[in-house]
Amino acid sequence: MLKKSVTYMNFDDEIVTEDLFFNLTKAEIMELETSEEGGFIASMQKVVANENAGAALVGFKRLIMMAYGEKVGPDKKFVKVYNGVNLSEAFVATEAYSTILMELSSDATIAAAFINGLLPKDLVQAAQNQLTIEDVPKPVEPVVEDVPVVAEVMPPIETQLIPDEVPADLAQAASELTDEQLRTLSPDELIAYFQARKPQ
């Protein structure tokens, strides 16, 4: 049940504040929801967000007419019909009704609080319990770019090739060179020299 205080000027030009009571049963909420494609509550929220004053007046009038009631009798029981009179029909003839209707149709914050206040607490809790792990945004995993691995290429080892043919002059003098003469030879000449000295 929603209790809402409304301050307005009555027909005697007096400023009065009155507590108004509204309530929707689960059956009434179901009736409202199925009457609109996409749901009545969702459609009213869109109407308020889009500041569609005409549609807001029609929607909130219907909501007030269905939810309004009064606490009567010694036990202050909330009723919508009393002594055969539909209380909401009498309520729409008052300045309190005009004031609350204008508030709901022109202020999105007041309208949202009014709609939420009409929903039974257990119904709101049931809707919250339907939240699943899929509804919770998953953390975005960092993107790791594949960096190509470049193998380090070792420079080739320089090698000295042994000549296939031995110079004729070294072959002829292979047995005649002294140690001092050997020191003056280049690496290639030394290789050729020792190749010439191998037994044939």
C-alpha positions as CSV (number, residue, x, y, z in Angstrom):
1,M,0.0,0.0,0.0
2,L,1.1,3.5,-0.8
3,K,0.4,6.5,1.4
4,K,0.8,9.9,-0.3
5,S,0.4,13.3,1.2
6,V,-1.1,15.9,-1.1
7,T,-1.5,19.6,-0.4
8,Y,-4.1,21.5,-2.4
9,M,-6.7,24.3,-2.2
10,N,-10.2,23.0,-1.6
11,F,-13.4,24.5,-2.8
12,D,-13.5,26.8,0.2
13,D,-10.2,28.3,-0.9
14,E,-8.5,26.7,2.1
15,I,-5.0,25.1,1.9
16,V,-5.3,21.6,3.2
17,T,-3.0,18.6,3.3
18,E,-4.6,15.1,3.0
19,D,-3.2,11.6,3.2
20,L,-4.3,9.5,0.3
21,F,-4.0,5.8,0.0
22,F,-3.5,3.6,-3.0
23,N,-3.0,-0.1,-3.5
24,L,-3.0,-2.7,-6.2
25,T,-3.4,-6.4,-5.6
26,K,-1.4,-8.9,-7.7
27,A,-4.6,-9.7,-9.7
28,E,-5.1,-6.0,-10.5
29,I,-1.4,-5.6,-11.5
30,M,-1.8,-8.7,-13.8
31,E,-4.9,-7.1,-15.3
32,L,-3.1,-3.9,-16.0
33,E,0.1,-5.5,-17.3
34,T,-1.8,-7.7,-19.8
35,S,-3.9,-4.8,-21.1
36,E,-0.9,-3.2,-22.8
37,E,1.6,-4.8,-25.2
38,G,4.9,-4.9,-23.4
39,G,3.3,-4.3,-20.0
40,F,1.3,-1.3,-18.6
41,I,4.0,-0.3,-16.1
42,A,6.8,-0.3,-18.8
43,S,4.6,1.7,-21.2
44,M,3.9,4.3,-18.5
45,Q,7.6,4.6,-17.7
46,K,8.2,5.3,-21.4
47,V,5.4,7.9,-21.5
48,V,6.9,9.8,-18.6
49,A,10.4,9.6,-20.0
50,N,9.2,10.9,-23.3
51,E,7.3,13.7,-21.5
52,N,4.1,12.8,-23.4
53,A,1.7,14.7,-21.2
54,G,-1.5,13.6,-23.0
55,A,-0.7,9.9,-22.7
56,A,0.5,10.4,-19.1
57,L,-2.8,11.9,-18.1
58,V,-4.8,9.0,-19.5
59,G,-2.5,6.4,-18.1
60,F,-2.3,7.9,-14.6
61,K,-6.0,8.5,-14.4
62,R,-6.6,4.8,-15.1
63,L,-4.0,3.9,-12.5
64,I,-5.5,6.1,-9.8
65,M,-9.0,4.9,-10.5
66,M,-7.9,1.3,-10.0
67,A,-5.6,1.9,-7.0
68,Y,-7.5,4.6,-4.9
69,G,-9.2,3.6,-1.7
70,E,-9.9,4.8,1.8
71,K,-9.4,3.5,5.3
72,V,-12.9,3.3,6.9
73,G,-14.5,2.0,10.0
74,P,-13.1,1.5,13.5
75,D,-10.4,-0.9,12.3
76,K,-9.4,1.5,9.4
77,K,-9.7,-1.2,6.8
78,F,-8.6,-0.2,3.3
79,V,-11.5,-0.5,0.9
80,K,-12.2,0.7,-2.6
81,V,-16.0,0.3,-2.4
82,Y,-17.9,1.5,0.7
83,N,-21.7,1.3,1.2
84,G,-22.0,0.4,-2.5
85,V,-20.1,3.5,-3.6
86,N,-17.0,3.2,-5.8
87,L,-14.7,5.6,-3.9
88,S,-12.5,6.3,-6.9
89,E,-15.5,7.8,-8.8
90,A,-16.1,10.2,-6.0
91,F,-12.4,11.0,-5.6
92,V,-12.0,12.2,-9.2
93,A,-14.4,15.1,-8.4
94,T,-12.0,16.5,-5.8
95,E,-9.1,19.0,-6.0
96,A,-6.9,16.4,-4.4
97,Y,-7.3,14.2,-7.5
98,S,-6.5,17.1,-9.8
99,T,-3.4,17.9,-7.8
100,I,-2.0,14.4,-7.7
101,L,-2.8,13.8,-11.4
102,M,-0.9,16.9,-12.5
103,E,2.1,16.0,-10.3
104,L,2.3,12.5,-11.7
105,S,1.9,13.7,-15.3
106,S,4.6,16.4,-15.1
107,D,7.3,15.1,-12.8
108,A,9.1,12.0,-13.8
109,T,10.6,11.5,-10.3
110,I,7.3,11.7,-8.5
111,A,5.7,9.4,-11.2
112,A,8.4,6.8,-10.8
113,A,8.1,6.8,-7.0
114,F,4.3,6.5,-7.3
115,I,4.5,3.5,-9.6
116,N,7.2,1.7,-7.6
117,G,5.2,2.3,-4.4
118,L,2.2,0.6,-5.8
119,L,4.0,-2.7,-6.4
120,P,3.8,-5.2,-3.6
121,K,7.1,-5.8,-1.9
122,D,7.1,-9.5,-2.4
123,L,6.5,-9.0,-6.1
124,V,9.5,-6.7,-6.3
125,Q,11.6,-9.2,-4.4
126,A,10.6,-12.0,-6.7
127,A,11.6,-9.9,-9.7
128,Q,15.0,-9.2,-8.1
129,N,15.5,-12.9,-7.3
130,Q,15.1,-13.8,-11.0
131,L,18.4,-12.0,-11.7
132,T,20.8,-14.7,-12.9
133,I,24.5,-14.8,-13.4
134,E,23.9,-14.2,-17.2
135,D,22.3,-10.9,-16.4
136,V,25.5,-9.6,-14.6
137,P,27.9,-8.1,-17.0
138,K,31.0,-10.2,-17.3
139,P,34.4,-8.6,-16.9
140,V,36.1,-7.9,-20.1
141,E,39.2,-10.0,-20.5
142,P,42.3,-8.1,-21.7
143,V,43.2,-8.8,-25.3
144,V,46.7,-10.3,-25.6
145,E,48.1,-9.8,-29.0
146,D,50.2,-12.6,-30.5
147,V,53.7,-11.3,-30.8
148,P,55.6,-13.3,-33.5
149,V,58.7,-14.9,-32.1
150,V,61.7,-14.1,-34.3
151,A,64.5,-16.6,-34.0
152,E,67.9,-15.1,-33.7
153,V,69.9,-16.1,-36.6
154,M,73.5,-16.7,-35.7
155,P,76.0,-15.4,-38.3
156,P,77.6,-18.2,-40.3
157,I,81.0,-19.4,-39.2
158,E,83.5,-18.5,-41.7
159,T,85.5,-21.5,-42.8
160,Q,88.5,-21.8,-45.0
161,L,88.1,-24.1,-47.9
162,I,90.9,-26.5,-48.8
163,P,91.8,-26.0,-52.4
164,D,90.9,-28.9,-54.6
165,E,94.1,-28.5,-56.6
166,V,97.6,-27.9,-55.1
167,P,99.7,-25.2,-56.8
168,A,102.4,-26.8,-58.9
169,D,105.2,-24.7,-57.4
170,L,104.3,-25.7,-53.8
171,A,103.9,-29.3,-54.9
172,Q,107.4,-29.4,-56.4
173,A,109.0,-27.6,-53.4
174,A,107.0,-29.5,-50.7
175,S,110.1,-31.3,-49.4
176,E,112.4,-28.3,-49.8
177,L,110.8,-25.6,-47.6
178,T,112.5,-24.7,-44.4
179,D,110.6,-23.6,-41.2
180,E,111.5,-20.0,-41.9
181,Q,110.0,-20.3,-45.4
182,L,106.8,-21.9,-44.0
183,R,106.2,-18.9,-41.8
184,T,106.0,-16.6,-44.8
185,L,103.2,-18.7,-46.5
186,S,99.5,-17.6,-46.3
187,P,97.0,-20.0,-44.7
188,D,95.9,-21.2,-48.1
189,E,99.5,-21.8,-49.2
190,L,100.2,-23.7,-45.9
191,I,97.2,-26.0,-46.5
192,A,98.3,-26.6,-50.1
193,Y,101.8,-27.3,-48.9
194,F,100.8,-29.9,-46.4
195,Q,98.4,-31.5,-48.9
196,A,101.3,-31.9,-51.2
197,R,103.3,-33.6,-48.5
198,K,100.7,-36.3,-48.0
199,P,101.8,-39.6,-49.4
200,Q,100.1,-40.3,-52.8
